[in-house]
Amino acid sequence: MKRNFLKLTDLTKDEITALLRRAIDLKAGKDANLCPLIGRNIGLFFEKPSTRTRVSFEAGIYQLGGNAICMTPSELQLNRGETIADTARTLSRYLNAIMMRTFSHETLEAFAMHSSIPVINGLSDLRHPCQALADAMTLLEKKGTFEGLKLAYVGDGNNVCNSLIEAAAVLGFNLTIACPEGFEPHSAILEEARATSRGEIIVLRDPREAAGMADAIYTDVWVSMGQEKDAEDKKKRLKDYQINAKLLECSKKDVVVLHCLPAHRGEEITDGVLDGPHSVVFDQAENRLHTQKALLEMLLSDRQ
């Protein structure tokens, strides 16, 4: 049976724990010559431009012995009216798995419904589970455990925030989200996570309260791709939610700062914090490579 990875909860806690251990081993160079994807073709589909998602998947697939085939809608017959269903059925005959970076989460789900190969969510407007895996690995590396960990997320309750909520519920760390009214994370995702989480998942308004005694502070851009028409309003509403030196003073002395990148320096985060001693942002970016390699191994381990 094929396995999709459209949201973090498509994997169990035990599977995510094993995946993170495997990613740490891969980062350390264990099984460096193992090529589980040799002879396999992995599609990489992009509706949105990408730096980290594209390069980390391409590099990881190559390191695992596979072949990456990148494509955009304008390069396929989707641009001329072919349906998602027919595209999924066709590409399933050529590929062993596909990663999709899309605007609409419904596009991703429709493709997965008609695909006979594993489909990986490389980002949609609703979730970013591959990023959440890298975030979890980074927290584990820097803090050693999820038990009792407090993560503060400050800013727009977007797709990254939604997947962090699911990660908190599955892995058991505490998550406090600070956002203005109207910028809350997806209500159904939040409700479902709270029903199953062993830790606290809180949404409040004051970023200083969220950062209070936090082990880690996370932010993302205020204006995501496709939201450009709302840019000025969002920047105005979120201006008090910047991660800066003053906000870090509210947290623990050994707090780490995360950002999924790209960063709009001087907006959601200052240069001094992004480039400062608390930042683990570029370790976090690197960990996309290792967690995605472990994910591909897991999803394709029993498929030929």
Secondary structure, 3 states (H helix, E strand, C coil): CCCCECCHHHCCHHHHHHHHHHHHHHHCCCCCCCCCCCCCEEEEEECCCCCHHHHHHHHHHHHCCCEEEEECHHHCHHHHCCCHHHHHHHHHCCCCEEEEECCCHHHHHHHHHHCCCCEEEEECCCCCHHHHHHHHHHHHHHHCCCCCCEEEEECCCCHHHHHHHHHHHHHCCEEEEECCCCCCCCHHHHHHHHHHCCCCEEEECCHHHHHCCCCEEEECCCCCCCCHHHHHHHHHHHHHHCECHHHHCCCCCCCEEEECCCCCECCCECHHHHCCCCECHHHHHHHHHHHHHHHHHHHHCCCC
